[in-house]
């Protein structure tokens, strides 16, 4: 079958000879992929920043498709069902899943206890192949996959597998109260969705900070928020203090993660020399921009070692930090309602639809932010017929 | 509630999820009978391990399901086995894995060549899109690369002349 194949940092190819996935556990399903996105966090893999990313891995944790085969124990799905598949692989039974922490399942990733299994996200996240392929193995098929409502556009559905829930949970974890000023670092797909979601929680002001001008223009229109380029602000933290009457933001959201720009020391030690788990510039700014007693919500992805952040300020300001991988399955019922009611318009962020055969170009366009790219969807050949 | 700055009627759904008690999804920790008891849930059936699967030493064994592609092989595989002797809390674990990844990349090139496949670096790096959307940037990169190579060659030549 056709599948994306990782060959090393900045090198991926469309492999036409990848073996078909097989049922390996009685709770598995095999899904024929109809759409698969490239996520901003896939770029951390693509750039070689995530340990234990093995050559030959197929990335892709944002995908939808049609059930082709089910294991003996699967009862809730049948062949032919159209499903959206949450990026978290969750058993639904362990003590963490029982708490609704489906991103922290303890039965889906033997390689690391700090994170649950994720499709196509290195062996550090379980070693599963992902959905940037014609077919994919989906474990715990009775629990994770969700039937796509008949009236839902499949472009909306594919974005409900990660982007929308992650942006929404970023706002949710911020504990936003009506009238709060919410500052979001990062105008990528997750930051855009966090901005949009912040209003649903009653934010009074939503401010997005980034340095990519076309993305700032986009988020300003799409999420009806303020947007500023930190390159034109002398100091983004100082700017936030001034614009909040010298108090600081009520809630700051890090929607960037380990490849943040804006600080030479962070960039050199985090991204170039890899002496820390990526560049923590956005998190640094979030901690320093939030008010005393405020909340910092982190959904940006960082590596497993450590980062330079002003932890002393966290203590001295009494900041609450909330962070997690989005618990997609928990959030889906509410988010499907929001999409159906027109409160969220996920497909509005898709800028590129690219044949899966051109996966090398698709990654490069997204990584280098060419052609005003915001969100890329890969379409396998069978879905183009 | 704070005094809000203005009318939000132009934002569809403003404040609809503002009250956590009205939102059943709000992430309040749900207590259950298995809290504080360790790994005592009804475990899913165990996937048979038909290939080598490394596991963190911070857990007693494999999870019920796991990925089987790309099991550890070669020198990179040996390094990965070494890494998994250390916990996730140690730099040794993660640095060994990162080094293994780089070795694995070289192994991948070797494997390609052994199979008669010459990697198409232009396609793999997505350079066609660079040419299409960033001609000037690409030209700058090529010129910078050429300049660096020229300087390096000139330096090496002058050094070899000095040695003579």
Interface residues (C-beta under 8 A of the other chain):
Chain A: X7 X8 X9 X10 X11 X12 X13 X24 X25 X26 X27 X28 X48 X51 X52 X53 X54 X55 X56 X57 X58 X73 X89 X91 X93 X94 X95 X98 X99 X100 X106 X107 X108 X109 X110 X111 X112 X113 X114 X117 X123 X124 X126 X127 X128 X129 X139 X140 X169 X172 X173 X175 X176 X177 X178 X179 X180 X199 X200 X201 X202 X204 X205 X224 X274 X303 X304 X305 X324 X327 X330 X331 X333 X334 X338 X341 X342 X343 X344 X360 X361 X362 X363 X364 X365 X367 X368 X370 X371
Chain B: X1 X2 X3 X4 X5 X8 X10 X11 X12 X13 X14 X15 X16 X17 X18 X20 X23 X24 X25 X26 X27 X29 X30 X32 X34 X35 X37 X39 X40 X41 X42 X43 X44 X45 X47 X48 X53 X54 X55 X56 X58 X59 X61 X62 X63 X64 X65 X66 X67 X68 X69 X70 X76 X80 X83 X84 X88 X91 X94 X97 X98 X100 X101 X102 X104 X105 X107 X108 X109 X111 X112 X119 X120 X121 X123 X124 X125 X126 X127 X128 X129 X130 X133 X134
